[in-house]
C-alpha cells in the first residue's frame, strides 16, 4: 500500500441513547466506505450540562476509524440520522499505528 502520515487517520467518537441508533450509524458509515471499522460500546454513563441542568444518561458509544479528509462526510452522515439535537462528533488524530492496520484501513475507505 501507499505511504501514510499517521495524522492522515482519525478516531471519531459519537454517542447515542439507543443501541439500534449506534448500529445504524455504524452500518451507514461502513456501507458508504467512510469508516473502516466502527466499534460500539455501552452502555456508558454520561454526565453533562444541558440547558441549565446537569443530566445523566446511559449511552452507546461509537468509535469510528477513518481518515481525516473524510471527517466532513462522516459528520454530515451522522447528523443526517442522529436523534440528538447536538450530537457529539469529535475527531482525534492517530499519532501512531501499525502499518499493516493502517494499510488495511486505507484499502477499506473510499478514495478522496
C-alpha positions in Angstrom: 0.0 0.0 0.0 0.9 3.7 0.0 3.0 5.6 2.4 0.9 7.3 5.1 1.4 10.1 7.5 -0.1 8.9 10.8 -2.2 12.1 11.1 -4.0 11.2 7.9 -6.0 8.9 10.1 -8.5 9.8 12.9 -10.6 8.2 15.5 -14.0 9.8 15.7 -16.5 9.3 18.5 -20.2 9.8 18.8 -22.8 8.6 21.3 -26.5 7.9 21.2 -29.1 6.7 23.7 -30.2 3.7 21.7 -28.0 0.8 20.6 -30.1 0.5 17.4 -29.2 4.1 16.5 -25.5 3.3 17.1 -25.7 0.3 14.9 -27.5 2.3 12.2 -24.7 4.9 12.2 -22.1 2.2 12.1 -23.7 0.4 9.2 -24.2 3.5 7.1 -20.6 4.7 7.6 -19.3 1.2 6.7 -21.6 0.8 3.7 -20.5 4.3 2.3 -16.8 3.3 3.0 -16.4 6.4 5.2 -15.2 4.1 8.1 -13.1 1.1 8.0 -14.4 -0.1 11.4 -16.9 1.1 14.0 -16.8 -0.3 17.5 -19.9 0.1 19.6 -19.5 0.0 23.4 -22.0 0.5 26.1 -23.9 1.4 27.8 -21.6 4.1 29.2 -22.8 6.7 31.7 -22.5 10.3 30.5 -22.9 13.2 32.9 -23.1 16.6 31.2 -24.7 20.1 31.5 -27.6 20.6 29.1 -29.9 23.6 29.0 -29.1 24.7 32.6 -29.4 21.3 34.2 -26.9 18.5 34.9 -28.0 15.4 33.0 -27.1 11.8 33.4 -27.7 9.4 30.6 -26.8 5.8 29.6 -25.5 6.0 26.0 -23.9 3.8 23.4 -20.5 5.0 22.1 -19.4 4.6 18.5 -15.6 4.6 17.9 -15.1 5.2 14.2 -11.8 4.6 12.4 -11.3 6.6 9.3 -9.2 9.2 7.5 -9.1 12.9 8.4 -10.1 14.0 4.9 -13.4 12.1 5.3 -14.4 13.9 8.5 -16.8 16.3 6.8 -18.7 13.5 5.1 -18.8 11.5 8.3 -20.1 14.4 10.2 -22.8 15.0 7.6 -23.8 11.3 7.6 -24.1 11.2 11.4 -26.0 14.4 11.6 -28.5 13.3 8.9 -29.6 10.3 11.0 -28.7 11.1 14.6 -31.6 11.7 17.0 -29.8 14.3 19.2 -30.2 18.0 18.7 -26.4 18.4 19.2 -24.6 15.1 18.8 -21.0 14.5 19.9 -18.9 14.2 16.9 -15.2 14.5 17.9 -12.1 13.5 15.9 -8.7 12.8 17.4 -5.7 12.3 15.1 -3.9 9.0 15.1 -0.3 9.7 16.2 1.0 6.2 15.7 -0.3 2.9 14.5 0.6 -0.5 12.9 1.4 -0.1 9.2 -0.5 -3.3 8.5 -3.6 -2.0 10.2 -3.4 1.4 8.5 -2.9 -0.2 5.1 -6.0 -2.3 5.8 -8.0 0.7 6.8 -6.9 2.6 3.7 -8.0 -0.2 1.5 -11.5 -0.2 3.1 -12.1 3.5 2.7 -13.3 5.5 -0.3 -10.6 7.4 -2.2 -10.7 11.2 -1.6 
